[in-house]
Amino acid sequence: MATETETNTSPAPPATGGVSSPPPQPITRHATRKTVATRIALIVAAIAVAVVLTPWIRRMLRTVSTDDAYVNGHVTFVAPRVPGQVTRVLVDDNNRVRKGDLLVELDKTPYRVQVDIAEAALGTAKANLAAAIAQTRGVEGQMRSLRFALERSIESVNDQVELLKSRAATLSAQQATLTLAQNDYKRALQTGDSGGLSQQEIDRRKQAVAVAEAQVAGALQDVHQVRVSLGLPAVPASGDSLTSVPADLDQTFSSVREAQAKLIEVAAQLGIVTPFEQTPRAMVDNFKKRAPGGNVDVIYNELLMLAPAVKQAEAKVLEAQRQLDQARLNLSYCDVIAEIDGAVTRRNVNSGNNVVAGQSLMAVRSLTEIWVDANFKETQLADLRIGQEVQLDVDMYGDRHTFKGRISGFTMGTGSTLALLPAENATGNFVKVVQRLPVRIELIDYDPEAFPLFVGLSVTPTVLIDRPPTGPDAGKVLQPSIQPALPEKPGSGGGKAE
């Protein structure tokens, strides 16, 4: 059916200049509807674009993202601590293991022999210690005897001094007897001239004088003998008494010094060092001061354990014990165990192989100690801080699961500076290229049993910069320095040094 058209019947404008203008084109109802539809379509398209682009624009303003990111994690290389021949390999690549699981077993026979040798050496060392203690007990008894001998020497000197005094007193008594006999003889001579005494009485009194003189001479010789035995001159210096002796004679006498020297020699075997110029009395006093109250038995018991021979034997026992511990430790090292939870990779050992200490046998990659290394452009780093929330999309799982994380730190250098051959801009051929800085992102509420992540998987992290940072060191760029733990001081109350 044809559509009727309306004709514009308005009068034409008058012609000017004798030239007629073209007649106006008629405006149809169809053209008007088309224009309206076009306008409506444009408006709808603009609204649709606005609806679609608004979340994207908001996301661009509130987040920072990159496609240059991957999963990373710790890897522990398994190596034996001792050399040996492999007897069993209990795991293979991709096997999951727990910390403490046995991975490889080495031949234990040589190390059991070493343990037996070390045990025998320890028994010998303990026997030598017992012998040293017994020998030291003998030295202790000898020292006790020599200490008594020293005291007896001092007492002997004092006895000699007292004997000297006794002999001097005897000499004085004999001299008094001689004087009395001489006086009696003189009186007898006077009385004999007058006939009052017989010649026999006079001879008797003369004989008494001779006897008294002999007794005085003998007593004097006894005194001289005692003085000489004390190391003194037989006749003292002019004006000195026969009983005069040095006050420290009991400390300087030869027999006392000899006994002291023997005691010093034996005491040195117990670790007591005494200078020879020290007097015996001071030596004995210092010895008794080693224990409260001067208990000699306590002193000797302490000296027994501190004697050089005993200490040397104890050191040998300790050395043998440590060698036995090392042998047992080497025996335990024949069992190569897993140090972390994870999965086995790179196995390169088989039964019968001879391995050396430190040789890499396999690797264990952790399934829990993993993180994401995201390489953000340097133009994206202005708003990034530690503790910001991150949404992690892993290509392996697509839209099925989104992981959560937080920024935990920034690497102190861009990828170009950490490369094996970093760029050298000093040559003059510098071209500015936007650098990338590795940013570590730690996972939150990660469950390796439900959605495990493997090292090297591609990740698209999205940092939510409009949300406040949380967790340790939130809002910082640099992590704090780690202060080493200092030993606690007595009385500090268990506090840590700042």
ROMI-612971 format. One record per residue (C-alpha): x negated, y negated, z; residue in one letter; residue number from 0. Coordinates in nm, 2 decimals, padded with zeros to 4 digits, always signed. Last residue first. Example, Ala and Ser with C-alpha at 12.3 -4.5 7.8 and 13.67 -1.06 7.14 Angstrom:
! ROMI-612971
      x      y      z residu num
 -01.37 +00.11 +00.71      s   1
 -01.23 +00.45 +00.78      a   0
***
This chain:
! ROMI-612971
      x      y      z residu num
 -06.54 +00.32 +07.26      e 497
 -06.65 +00.59 +07.48      a 496
 -06.39 +00.85 +07.56      k 495
 -06.22 +00.88 +07.89      g 494
 -06.26 +01.20 +08.10      g 493
 -06.25 +01.02 +08.43      g 492
 -06.59 +00.86 +08.38      s 491
 -06.73 +01.02 +08.70      g 490
 -07.00 +01.21 +08.52      p 489
 -07.05 +01.08 +08.17      k 488
 -06.85 +01.23 +07.88      e 487
 -07.05 +01.32 +07.57      p 486
 -06.99 +01.09 +07.28      l 485
 -06.75 +01.18 +07.00      a 484
 -06.87 +01.02 +06.67      p 483
 -06.66 +00.72 +06.56      q 482
 -06.49 +00.76 +06.22      i 481
 -06.47 +00.43 +06.05      s 480
 -06.12 +00.31 +05.97      p 479
 -05.97 +00.37 +05.62      q 478
 -05.98 +00.08 +05.38      l 477
 -05.68 -00.05 +05.19      v 476
 -05.45 -00.09 +05.49      k 475
 -05.07 -00.11 +05.51      g 474
 -05.03 +00.21 +05.72      a 473
 -05.35 +00.33 +05.88      d 472
 -05.17 +00.64 +06.00      p 471
 -04.81 +00.69 +05.90      g 470
 -04.57 +00.45 +05.73      t 469
 -04.59 +00.19 +05.45      p 468
 -04.28 -00.03 +05.40      p 467
 -04.06 +00.04 +05.09      r 466
 -04.07 -00.19 +04.79      d 465
 -04.39 -00.03 +04.66      i 464
 -04.23 +00.30 +04.59      l 463
 -04.53 +00.48 +04.42      v 462
 -04.43 +00.71 +04.14      t 461
 -04.67 +01.00 +04.08      p 460
 -04.65 +01.20 +03.75      t 459
 -04.84 +01.52 +03.81      v 458
 -05.03 +01.76 +03.58      s 457
 -05.14 +02.08 +03.74      l 456
 -05.52 +02.12 +03.81      g 455
 -05.51 +02.30 +04.14      v 454
 -05.19 +02.50 +04.18      f 453
 -04.88 +02.39 +04.36      l 452
 -04.65 +02.64 +04.53      p 451
 -04.27 +02.57 +04.54      f 450
 -04.10 +02.79 +04.79      a 449
 -04.39 +02.96 +04.97      e 448
 -04.62 +02.66 +04.93      p 447
 -04.39 +02.45 +05.14      d 446
 -04.50 +02.08 +05.14      y 445
 -04.32 +01.86 +05.39      d 444
 -04.53 +01.56 +05.29      i 443
 -04.81 +01.58 +05.03      l 442
 -05.12 +01.36 +05.05      e 441
 -05.19 +01.12 +04.77      i 440
 -05.55 +01.02 +04.70      r 439
 -05.61 +00.73 +04.46      v 438
 -05.87 +00.75 +04.19      p 437
 -05.95 +00.41 +04.03      l 436
 -05.90 +00.36 +03.66      r 435
 -06.07 +00.09 +03.46      q 434
 -05.92 -00.14 +03.20      v 433
 -06.18 -00.17 +02.93      v 432
 -06.38 -00.49 +02.88      k 431
 -06.63 -00.44 +02.60      v 430
 -07.00 -00.50 +02.70      f 429
 -07.26 -00.44 +02.43      n 428
 -07.51 -00.66 +02.62      g 427
 -07.73 -00.38 +02.74      t 426
 -07.64 -00.47 +03.10      a 425
 -07.30 -00.29 +03.07      n 424
 -07.45 +00.05 +03.14      e 423
 -07.16 +00.30 +03.15      a 422
 -07.20 +00.58 +03.40      p 421
 -07.36 +00.91 +03.29      l 420
 -07.25 +01.17 +03.55      l 419
 -06.94 +00.98 +03.61      a 418
 -06.87 +00.81 +03.94      l 417
 -06.90 +00.46 +03.80      t 416
 -06.67 +00.54 +03.51      s 415
 -06.40 +00.69 +03.74      g 414
 -06.38 +00.39 +03.96      t 413
 -06.55 +00.36 +04.29      g 412
 -06.48 +00.38 +04.66      m 411
 -06.19 +00.62 +04.63      t 410
 -05.87 +00.50 +04.78      f 409
 -05.68 +00.66 +05.07      g 408
 -05.38 +00.84 +05.21      s 407
 -05.10 +00.73 +04.98      i 406
 -04.79 +00.92 +05.07      r 405
 -04.61 +01.22 +04.94      g 404
 -04.29 +01.38 +04.84      k 403
 -04.23 +01.65 +04.58      f 402
 -03.95 +01.65 +04.33      t 401
 -03.80 +01.99 +04.23      h 400
 -03.60 +02.13 +03.94      r 399
 -03.65 +01.83 +03.71      d 398
 -03.97 +01.96 +03.56      g 397
 -04.12 +02.24 +03.78      y 396
 -04.46 +02.28 +03.61      m 395
 -04.46 +01.92 +03.49      d 394
 -04.49 +01.81 +03.84      v 393
 -04.30 +01.50 +03.95      d 392
 -04.43 +01.33 +04.26      l 391
 -04.24 +01.06 +04.45      q 390
 -04.48 +00.84 +04.66      v 389
 -04.42 +00.66 +04.99      e 388
 -04.67 +00.40 +05.08      q 387
 -04.90 +00.48 +05.38      g 386
 -05.22 +00.33 +05.25      i 385
 -05.15 +00.04 +05.02      r 384
 -05.08 -00.03 +04.65      l 383
 -04.95 -00.37 +04.55      d 382
 -05.26 -00.50 +04.37      a 381
 -05.37 -00.16 +04.24      l 380
 -05.17 -00.15 +03.91      q 379
 -05.41 -00.37 +03.71      t 378
 -05.70 -00.15 +03.81      e 377
 -05.52 +00.14 +03.64      k 376
 -05.42 +00.42 +03.86      f 375
 -05.60 +00.76 +03.85      n 374
 -05.39 +00.98 +04.08      a 373
 -05.56 +01.26 +04.27      d 372
 -05.29 +01.48 +04.44      v 371
 -05.34 +01.68 +04.75      w 370
 -05.41 +02.04 +04.86      i 369
 -05.49 +02.20 +05.20      e 368
 -05.20 +02.44 +05.19      t 367
 -05.27 +02.68 +04.90      l 366
 -05.64 +02.69 +04.97      s 365
 -05.87 +02.82 +04.70      r 364
 -06.09 +03.11 +04.79      v 363
 -06.40 +03.16 +04.58      a 362
 -06.60 +03.47 +04.50      m 361
 -06.94 +03.63 +04.56      l 360
 -07.17 +03.33 +04.57      s 359
 -07.51 +03.42 +04.69      q 358
 -07.60 +03.25 +05.02      g 357
 -07.78 +03.55 +05.17      a 356
 -07.88 +03.80 +04.90      v 355
 -07.68 +04.06 +04.72      v 354
 -07.75 +04.41 +04.60      n 353
 -07.45 +04.53 +04.40      n 352
 -07.32 +04.88 +04.47      g 351
 -06.96 +04.78 +04.50      s 350
 -06.87 +04.49 +04.28      n 349
 -06.92 +04.11 +04.29      v 348
 -06.81 +03.83 +04.06      n 347
 -06.47 +03.72 +04.19      r 346
 -06.39 +03.38 +04.05      r 345
 -06.07 +03.33 +04.24      t 344
 -05.91 +03.46 +04.56      v 343
 -05.60 +03.29 +04.69      a 342
 -05.57 +03.09 +05.01      g 341
 -05.59 +03.09 +05.39      d 340
 -05.94 +02.99 +05.51      i 339
 -06.27 +03.15 +05.62      e 338
 -06.21 +03.48 +05.45      a 337
 -06.44 +03.76 +05.58      i 336
 -06.77 +03.91 +05.48      v 335
 -06.83 +04.21 +05.71      d 334
 -07.20 +04.27 +05.71      c 333
 -07.22 +03.95 +05.91      y 332
 -07.13 +04.15 +06.22      s 331
 -07.45 +04.34 +06.20      l 330
 -07.64 +04.01 +06.16      n 329
 -07.47 +03.89 +06.48      l 328
 -07.57 +04.21 +06.66      r 327
 -07.93 +04.16 +06.56      a 326
 -07.91 +03.80 +06.66      q 325
 -07.77 +03.89 +07.00      d 324
 -08.04 +04.15 +07.04      l 323
 -08.30 +03.89 +06.95      q 322
 -08.14 +03.66 +07.21      r 321
 -08.16 +03.93 +07.47      q 320
 -08.52 +04.00 +07.39      a 319
 -08.61 +03.63 +07.43      e 318
 -08.42 +03.61 +07.76      l 317
 -08.60 +03.92 +07.89      v 316
 -08.93 +03.77 +07.78      k 315
 -08.85 +03.44 +07.95      a 314
 -08.76 +03.64 +08.26      e 313
 -09.11 +03.81 +08.25      a 312
 -09.27 +03.47 +08.22      q 311
 -09.07 +03.33 +08.50      k 310
 -09.16 +03.63 +08.72      v 309
 -09.54 +03.60 +08.64      a 308
 -09.52 +03.23 +08.70      p 307
 -09.36 +03.27 +09.04      a 306
 -09.03 +03.07 +09.07      l 305
 -08.81 +03.36 +09.17      m 304
 -09.06 +03.48 +09.43      l 303
 -09.13 +03.13 +09.55      l 302
 -08.77 +03.08 +09.64      e 301
 -08.76 +03.40 +09.84      n 300
 -09.09 +03.30 +10.00      y 299
 -08.95 +02.97 +10.11      i 298
 -08.63 +03.13 +10.25      v 297
 -08.84 +03.37 +10.45      d 296
 -09.05 +03.08 +10.59      v 295
 -08.76 +02.89 +10.74      n 294
 -08.92 +02.55 +10.80      g 293
 -08.60 +02.40 +10.93      g 292
 -08.49 +02.31 +10.59      p 291
 -08.71 +02.48 +10.33      a 290
 -09.01 +02.35 +10.14      r 289
 -09.13 +02.16 +10.44      k 288
 -09.30 +02.47 +10.58      k 287
 -09.55 +02.47 +10.30      f 286
 -09.63 +02.10 +10.35      n 285
 -09.71 +02.18 +10.72      d 284
 -09.93 +02.47 +10.63      v 283
 -10.13 +02.27 +10.38      m 282
 -10.15 +01.97 +10.62      a 281
 -10.29 +02.20 +10.89      r 280
 -10.54 +02.36 +10.65      p 279
 -10.67 +02.02 +10.53      t 278
 -10.62 +01.91 +10.17      q 277
 -10.95 +01.87 +09.99      e 276
 -10.90 +02.20 +09.81      f 275
 -10.59 +02.06 +09.63      p 274
 -10.29 +02.29 +09.65      t 273
 -10.10 +02.43 +09.35      v 272
 -09.82 +02.67 +09.45      i 271
 -09.70 +02.87 +09.15      g 270
 -09.69 +03.21 +09.32      l 269
 -10.02 +03.32 +09.17      q 268
 -10.16 +02.98 +09.30      a 267
 -10.07 +03.09 +09.65      a 266
 -10.33 +03.38 +09.62      v 265
 -10.62 +03.14 +09.54      e 264
 -10.50 +02.88 +09.79      i 263
 -10.49 +03.14 +10.06      l 262
 -10.84 +03.26 +09.98      k 261
 -10.96 +02.90 +09.99      a 260
 -10.79 +02.84 +10.33      q 259
 -10.95 +03.15 +10.48      a 258
 -11.29 +03.03 +10.36      e 257
 -11.22 +02.68 +10.49      r 256
 -11.13 +02.82 +10.83      v 255
 -11.44 +03.04 +10.84      s 254
 -11.65 +02.73 +10.74      s 253
 -11.51 +02.50 +11.01      f 252
 -11.35 +02.19 +10.87      t 251
 -11.00 +02.21 +11.01      q 250
 -11.08 +02.36 +11.36      d 249
 -11.37 +02.11 +11.39      l 248
 -11.13 +01.82 +11.34      d 247
 -11.21 +01.65 +11.68      a 246
 -11.58 +01.70 +11.63      p 245
 -11.75 +01.88 +11.93      v 244
 -11.90 +01.75 +12.26      s 243
 -11.93 +02.04 +12.51      t 242
 -12.31 +02.00 +12.55      l 241
 -12.25 +01.64 +12.63      s 240
 -12.39 +01.37 +12.41      d 239
 -12.66 +01.12 +12.52      g 238
 -12.92 +01.22 +12.27      s 237
 -12.77 +01.43 +12.00      a 236
 -12.66 +01.78 +12.10      p 235
 -12.90 +02.06 +12.14      v 234
 -12.80 +02.38 +11.98      a 233
 -12.68 +02.18 +11.67      p 232
 -12.32 +02.26 +11.58      l 231
 -12.19 +02.52 +11.33      g 230
 -11.95 +02.66 +11.58      l 229
 -12.17 +02.97 +11.62      s 228
 -12.46 +02.73 +11.69      v 227
 -12.26 +02.57 +11.97      r 226
 -12.17 +02.91 +12.12      v 225
 -12.53 +03.03 +12.11      q 224
 -12.65 +02.70 +12.27      h 223
 -12.41 +02.74 +12.55      v 222
 -12.51 +03.10 +12.61      d 221
 -12.88 +03.00 +12.60      q 220
 -12.80 +02.74 +12.87      l 219
 -12.63 +03.01 +13.08      a 218
 -12.94 +03.23 +13.04      g 217
 -13.18 +02.94 +13.15      a 216
 -12.96 +02.86 +13.44      v 215
 -12.96 +03.23 +13.55      q 214
 -13.33 +03.25 +13.52      a 213
 -13.37 +02.94 +13.73      e 212
 -13.14 +03.08 +13.99      a 211
 -13.33 +03.40 +14.00      v 210
 -13.66 +03.22 +14.05      a 209
 -13.51 +03.00 +14.32      v 208
 -13.37 +03.32 +14.49      a 207
 -13.72 +03.47 +14.48      q 206
 -13.86 +03.17 +14.67      k 205
 -13.58 +03.21 +14.93      r 204
 -13.68 +03.57 +14.97      r 203
 -14.05 +03.49 +14.99      d 202
 -13.97 +03.24 +15.27      i 201
 -13.76 +03.49 +15.45      e 200
 -14.05 +03.74 +15.44      q 199
 -14.30 +03.49 +15.56      q 198
 -14.10 +03.45 +15.88      s 197
 -13.93 +03.14 +15.97      l 196
 -13.97 +02.89 +16.26      g 195
 -14.35 +02.90 +16.27      g 194
 -14.40 +02.53 +16.23      s 193
 -14.54 +02.57 +15.87      d 192
 -14.25 +02.80 +15.80      g 191
 -13.99 +02.54 +15.87      t 190
 -14.12 +02.31 +15.61      q 189
 -14.16 +02.59 +15.35      l 188
 -13.81 +02.72 +15.44      a 187
 -13.67 +02.38 +15.39      r 186
 -13.82 +02.36 +15.05      k 185
 -13.69 +02.71 +14.96      y 184
 -13.34 +02.62 +15.07      d 183
 -13.34 +02.30 +14.86      n 182
 -13.46 +02.50 +14.56      q 181
 -13.19 +02.76 +14.61      a 180
 -12.92 +02.50 +14.64      l 179
 -13.04 +02.33 +14.32      t 178
 -13.05 +02.66 +14.14      l 177
 -12.70 +02.74 +14.25      t 176
 -12.58 +02.40 +14.12      a 175
 -12.75 +02.47 +13.79      q 174
 -12.58 +02.80 +13.78      q 173
 -12.25 +02.64 +13.83      a 172
 -12.32 +02.37 +13.56      s 171
 -12.42 +02.65 +13.32      l 170
 -12.10 +02.83 +13.40      t 169
 -11.91 +02.52 +13.32      a 168
 -12.09 +02.49 +12.99      a 167
 -12.01 +02.85 +12.92      r 166
 -11.64 +02.78 +12.98      s 165
 -11.65 +02.47 +12.76      k 164
 -11.82 +02.66 +12.49      l 163
 -11.56 +02.93 +12.53      l 162
 -11.29 +02.67 +12.48      e 161
 -11.45 +02.56 +12.16      v 160
 -11.49 +02.92 +12.05      q 159
 -11.12 +02.98 +12.12      d 158
 -11.03 +02.67 +11.91      n 157
 -11.24 +02.81 +11.63      v 156
 -11.07 +03.14 +11.66      s 155
 -10.73 +02.98 +11.67      e 154
 -10.81 +02.81 +11.34      i 153
 -10.93 +03.14 +11.20      s 152
 -10.61 +03.31 +11.32      r 151
 -10.40 +03.05 +11.15      e 150
 -10.59 +03.11 +10.83      l 149
 -10.56 +03.49 +10.87      a 148
 -10.18 +03.45 +10.93      f 147
 -10.16 +03.26 +10.61      r 146
 -10.38 +03.52 +10.44      l 145
 -10.14 +03.80 +10.55      s 144
 -09.83 +03.61 +10.43      r 143
 -10.01 +03.54 +10.10      m 142
 -10.09 +03.91 +10.07      q 141
 -09.73 +04.00 +10.13      g 140
 -09.62 +03.75 +09.87      e 139
 -09.87 +03.88 +09.62      v 138
 -09.72 +04.23 +09.68      g 137
 -09.37 +04.09 +09.62      r 136
 -09.51 +03.92 +09.31      t 135
 -09.61 +04.26 +09.18      q 134
 -09.27 +04.40 +09.25      a 133
 -09.11 +04.10 +09.08      i 132
 -09.34 +04.15 +08.78      a 131
 -09.26 +04.52 +08.76      a 130
 -08.89 +04.44 +08.76      a 129
 -08.94 +04.19 +08.49      l 128
 -09.15 +04.43 +08.29      n 127
 -08.86 +04.68 +08.32      a 126
 -08.62 +04.42 +08.19      k 125
 -08.85 +04.34 +07.90      a 124
 -08.87 +04.71 +07.81      t 123
 -08.49 +04.74 +07.82      g 122
 -08.46 +04.44 +07.59      l 121
 -08.70 +04.58 +07.35      a 120
 -08.50 +04.90 +07.33      a 119
 -08.18 +04.70 +07.27      e 118
 -08.36 +04.51 +06.99      a 117
 -08.47 +04.83 +06.82      i 116
 -08.12 +04.97 +06.84      d 115
 -07.97 +04.65 +06.70      v 114
 -08.23 +04.66 +06.41      q 113
 -08.12 +05.02 +06.34      v 112
 -07.76 +04.91 +06.32      r 111
 -07.87 +04.64 +06.08      y 110
 -08.02 +04.89 +05.84      p 109
 -07.71 +05.11 +05.85      t 108
 -07.45 +04.83 +05.80      k 107
 -07.42 +04.85 +05.42      d 106
 -07.22 +04.54 +05.32      l 105
 -06.84 +04.49 +05.33      e 104
 -06.65 +04.24 +05.12      v 103
 -06.32 +04.06 +05.17      l 102
 -06.21 +04.13 +05.53      l 101
 -05.93 +03.90 +05.63      d 100
 -06.02 +03.64 +05.90      g  99
 -05.82 +03.36 +05.75      k  98
 -05.55 +03.50 +05.54      r  97
 -05.57 +03.63 +05.18      v  96
 -05.37 +03.60 +04.86      r  95
 -05.50 +03.81 +04.57      n  94
 -05.55 +03.61 +04.26      n  93
 -05.88 +03.77 +04.17      d  92
 -05.95 +04.10 +04.35      d  91
 -05.98 +04.20 +04.71      v  90
 -06.14 +04.48 +04.92      l  89
 -06.49 +04.50 +04.78      v  88
 -06.67 +04.79 +04.94      r  87
 -07.03 +04.91 +04.99      t  86
 -07.22 +04.60 +04.88      v  85
 -07.60 +04.63 +04.94      q  84
 -07.77 +04.39 +05.17      g  83
 -07.88 +04.03 +05.24      p  82
 -07.74 +03.84 +05.53      v  81
 -07.50 +03.54 +05.55      r  80
 -07.29 +03.66 +05.26      p  79
 -07.12 +03.41 +05.04      a  78
 -06.75 +03.31 +04.98      v  77
 -06.71 +02.97 +04.81      f  76
 -06.43 +02.77 +04.97      t  75
 -06.21 +02.56 +04.75      v  74
 -06.02 +02.26 +04.88      h  73
 -05.75 +02.11 +04.67      g  72
 -05.65 +01.90 +04.37      n  71
 -05.33 +01.85 +04.18      v  70
 -05.34 +01.61 +03.88      y  69
 -05.28 +01.25 +03.79      a  68
 -05.31 +01.04 +03.48      d  67
 -04.93 +00.99 +03.41      d  66
 -04.91 +00.68 +03.61      t  65
 -04.65 +00.50 +03.82      s  64
 -04.60 +00.18 +04.02      v  63
 -04.25 +00.11 +04.16      t  62
 -04.02 -00.17 +04.25      r  61
 -04.04 -00.40 +03.94      l  60
 -04.06 -00.12 +03.68      m  59
 -03.77 +00.07 +03.86      r  58
 -03.56 -00.25 +03.85      r  57
 -03.63 -00.28 +03.48      i  56
 -03.55 +00.09 +03.43      w  55
 -03.23 +00.06 +03.64      p  54
 -03.13 -00.25 +03.43      t  53
 -03.22 -00.11 +03.10      l  52
 -02.94 +00.14 +03.06      v  51
 -02.66 -00.08 +03.18      v  50
 -02.80 -00.38 +03.00      a  49
 -02.83 -00.18 +02.68      v  48
 -02.47 -00.07 +02.72      a  47
 -02.35 -00.42 +02.79      i  46
 -02.53 -00.55 +02.49      a  45
 -02.39 -00.27 +02.27      a  44
 -02.04 -00.35 +02.39      v  43
 -02.09 -00.72 +02.32      i  42
 -02.23 -00.64 +01.98      l  41
 -01.94 -00.40 +01.90      a  40
 -01.69 -00.66 +02.01      i  39
 -01.85 -00.92 +01.79      r  38
 -01.84 -00.69 +01.49      t  37
 -01.48 -00.60 +01.56      a  36
 -01.38 -00.97 +01.56      v  35
 -01.56 -01.03 +01.24      t  34
 -01.40 -00.74 +01.07      k  33
 -01.05 -00.86 +01.18      r  32
 -01.11 -01.20 +01.03      t  31
 -01.23 -01.05 +00.70      a  30
 -00.91 -00.84 +00.66      h  29
 -00.67 -01.13 +00.72      r  28
 -00.81 -01.30 +00.41      t  27
 -00.95 -01.64 +00.38      i  26
 -00.89 -01.79 +00.02      p  25
 -01.19 -01.94 -00.14      q  24
 -01.17 -02.32 -00.18      p  23
 -01.14 -02.46 -00.54      p  22
 -01.46 -02.59 -00.69      p  21
 -01.50 -02.97 -00.68      s  20
 -01.40 -03.19 -00.99      s  19
 -01.64 -03.44 -01.12      v  18
 -01.51 -03.78 -01.21      g  17
 -01.71 -03.95 -00.95      g  16
 -01.48 -03.83 -00.69      t  15
 -01.20 -03.59 -00.71      a  14
 -00.92 -03.61 -00.47      p  13
 -00.90 -03.34 -00.20      p  12
 -00.69 -03.04 -00.28      a  11
 -00.35 -03.02 -00.12      p  10
 -00.30 -02.74 +00.13      s   9
 -00.15 -02.43 -00.03      t   8
 -00.40 -02.17 +00.13      n   7
 -00.28 -01.85 -00.02      t   6
 -00.19 -01.56 +00.21      e   5
 -00.28 -01.22 +00.10      t   4
 -00.05 -00.92 +00.10      e   3
 -00.21 -00.59 +00.16      t   2
 -00.15 -00.33 -00.10      a   1
 +00.00 +00.00 +00.00      m   0
***
